[in-house]
Amino acid sequence: MEPQPSTPPHSAPDRLYRRVLALDVGEKRIGVALSDEAGQFAMPLTTVQAQPPARALAQIGALVQEYRVELIVIGWPLTLSGEVGVQAHTTQAFAAQLQSHVSVPLTMFDERLTSTVAEQILREMGVKPEKRKQRIDEIAAMVILQDYLDHTRSRASYPPDHPSDAPEPPPAPSPYE
């Protein structure tokens, strides 16, 4: 297979969103994470069964409405060398289906090694191996989302009324003046 560019096929406008939902799409399960209302921190939310696809799409659509999501980030499973493999194509097809079910923009974000990081987080939390499988997907989605939030915060512009656009407070007076 020829190496493919690692630019995601979907992209959202270059701004920060307050409420973002992230998905770690797998063959059996879809991990879901949600940002806080300020769009600063990612939290694991739930795991949705990937089959049947119509039910998974409906459940994700309901979460988008319930939490007033402004953007969906989908983990883009490139190979370690940055190539678009079979799983990335499957995820792209799922993203296209999802876009027809929701009215918010979607973007794909590199998810290489997030499952490894999620496994490490669960070990550090003391989650027993037999229970990790139940949580790994939503924790991986949380890792994808936090990586995305950190990445975009470092390079995007904020909406006009976002707290980060507030003017800096004046410096405190020096006690030596």
N, C-alpha and C positions, 0 to 999 in steps of 0.2 A: 504494500500500500504506500502510495506517495505521501510524504509529509504534507499536512495541510496547515494553513495559517491558523494561529491560535486566537484569532479574533472571533468573538461570539457572533452568531447569526442574528441575534436580536439585541438591540441596545436601547436603553432608555435615555431621555434627555439628560444633559449634563447638569443635574441639580441634585440636591439632597431631598429625600422624602422623609416625612415624619413617621409613617407607619408602613413598614416593609415586611413582607412575608417571604420566607425562603423555603425552597423545596430541595430535598435530596432524593431524586427519583431513582428507584430501583425496580427490578422485575416484579418483586413480591410486595414491597412496602415503599411508601413515600414518607420520608421524614419531613416534618413541618416545624419551622421556627418563626418567631414573631419578634419584631423590634418593639422597644418601649415606645410610648407616644411621642417622644422627642427624636426618635430615630438614631439613638446613640448606642443602645445595648441590645444584644440578641438574647432571646430566651427560648428554650425548647418548648414547643406547644403540644404536638401530638404526632401520632403515626397513623397514616391512612393506608388501607389495603389498596394495592395498585390494580387489583382485579376485582370485579369487572371495571374496565376503564371509565365507563359512563358514570358509575357510582363514585369513583375516585374524583372525577372532574366535578361532579355535583357537590361533593363534600368540600373540595377546595374552594369552589365558588361560594359556598355558604360561609366558609371562614373569611373569605375576602369581604363579604358583606357584613358579617358580624363584627369584625374588627376594623372596618372602614379602611382597608388596606389601600395604599396609593401606588404600590409597586410590588411586583413579584420577581424575586431573584431565584433562578433555577441553576443548581449546580451543574456545571458543564464538565463531564468526565473525560477529559483529554487523557491520552496515554502519558506516561512519565516523560516521554520525549517530545510531548506537545502535539502529537498527531491526533486527528479526529478518527476514533475507532468506531466499532460497532455500537458500543454503549452510548457514545456521544450522538450518533445518528438516531438511535432509539429515543434518547432524551430530547433531541430537536423535534422529532415527530410528536412527542407528547406535548412539548411547548406549543407547537402549532395548534394542536387540538385544544389545549387550555386557553390559548388566546381567543378562540372563537366562543368560549364560555364565560369570559370575564371582560370587563370594560376598562381594566387598568393595564398599564404597560408591563411588559415582561422584559427581563434581561437575563442573559446567560453569564455565569461567572465561574471561572476556573476553580474546580474543586479537587485538584490533585492532592492526595495525601490526607484529605479531611477525615476519612474513615479511620485512618491510623491515629490521628489526633483525637478523634472522638473515643476510640477504644482506650487511649491513654487517660483521658479525662474520667471515663467510667471507672477505670482501675484505681485512679487516685481518689475517687469519691468512695471507694470501698464497695462498689456494686459487684455482687457475686457473678462469676462467669455465666451461670445459667440465666441470670436476669439481664445481662448486657444486651442480648439479642433484641429484647423488647424495647430498649431505649437507644440503641446505637444510631438508628436512622434520624431521630429527632435531634440527637446531640450533633450528628454530622451536619444537619441543616443549620443548627445554631452556629457551628464553626464557619460554615459557608457564609452565613449572614453577617457574623461579626467581622470576618475578613472583608466582606463587601462594604460594610458600613465604615470600617477604618480606611479602606482604600478610597472610597468616594469622598469621605470627609477631608482627606488630605489633598484632594484635587478639584473638587466641584464647588460650585457657588451655592449659597443658601437661598431659599425663598426669602423675599423681602421681610417677612414678619418672623423669621426664625430667630431664636434667642442668640445665636452666634453672630448675627448681624447687629446686635445692640452695640452702641458706642462703648468704648472702653471707659471705665470710671476714671475720674481724674486721680492723679497720684496723691497719695496721702501726704499731708504737709510734713516736712522734716522737722524733728524736734530740735535740730541744730540751727535752724534759721531764726 
